[in-house]
Amino acid sequence: MKNGIFLVAVIAIAWGLAVACPASVRDKFAEATQIPEDFHVEADRQMAMFVSWARDDRARPVEDMHDRDLY
């Protein structure tokens, strides 16, 4: 019970600080925490490889079209 109350208090304080923060600071924070596009592309590629590996009964995934002949 104490942990739940503590968690709610922490969330309320964090929300209050976010609302009280000036818009310019929020904009700078949002800009500084953006993830570059190449990270998204690489994450998508790795997720696709994992899904193909999981669906293919854990066979080694093909990373490139030229590597298909090697497997």
NORNORVEN-V480668 format. One record per residue. N is the residue number from 1. RES is the residue in three letters. D_FIRST is the distance of its C-alpha to the first C-alpha in whole Angstrom. Layout:
n=N res=RES d_first=D_FIRST
n=N res=RES d_first=D_FIRST
//
This chain:
n=1 res=MET d_first=0
n=2 res=LYS d_first=4
n=3 res=ASN d_first=5
n=4 res=GLY d_first=5
n=5 res=ILE d_first=6
n=6 res=PHE d_first=9
n=7 res=LEU d_first=10
n=8 res=VAL d_first=11
n=9 res=ALA d_first=12
n=10 res=VAL d_first=14
n=11 res=ILE d_first=16
n=12 res=ALA d_first=17
n=13 res=ILE d_first=19
n=14 res=ALA d_first=20
n=15 res=TRP d_first=21
n=16 res=GLY d_first=23
n=17 res=LEU d_first=25
n=18 res=ALA d_first=26
n=19 res=VAL d_first=27
n=20 res=ALA d_first=29
n=21 res=CYS d_first=30
n=22 res=PRO d_first=34
n=23 res=ALA d_first=35
n=24 res=SER d_first=38
n=25 res=VAL d_first=35
n=26 res=ARG d_first=33
n=27 res=ASP d_first=36
n=28 res=LYS d_first=37
n=29 res=PHE d_first=34
n=30 res=ALA d_first=34
n=31 res=GLU d_first=38
n=32 res=ALA d_first=37
n=33 res=THR d_first=34
n=34 res=GLN d_first=36
n=35 res=ILE d_first=37
n=36 res=PRO d_first=41
n=37 res=GLU d_first=42
n=38 res=ASP d_first=44
n=39 res=PHE d_first=40
n=40 res=HIS d_first=40
n=41 res=VAL d_first=43
n=42 res=GLU d_first=42
n=43 res=ALA d_first=39
n=44 res=ASP d_first=40
n=45 res=ARG d_first=43
n=46 res=GLN d_first=41
n=47 res=MET d_first=39
n=48 res=ALA d_first=42
n=49 res=MET d_first=43
n=50 res=PHE d_first=40
n=51 res=VAL d_first=40
n=52 res=SER d_first=44
n=53 res=TRP d_first=43
n=54 res=ALA d_first=41
n=55 res=ARG d_first=43
n=56 res=ASP d_first=46
n=57 res=ASP d_first=45
n=58 res=ARG d_first=44
n=59 res=ALA d_first=47
n=60 res=ARG d_first=48
n=61 res=PRO d_first=48
n=62 res=VAL d_first=51
n=63 res=GLU d_first=50
n=64 res=ASP d_first=53
n=65 res=MET d_first=56
n=66 res=HIS d_first=59
n=67 res=ASP d_first=57
n=68 res=ARG d_first=57
n=69 res=ASP d_first=60
n=70 res=LEU d_first=59
n=71 res=TYR d_first=56
//
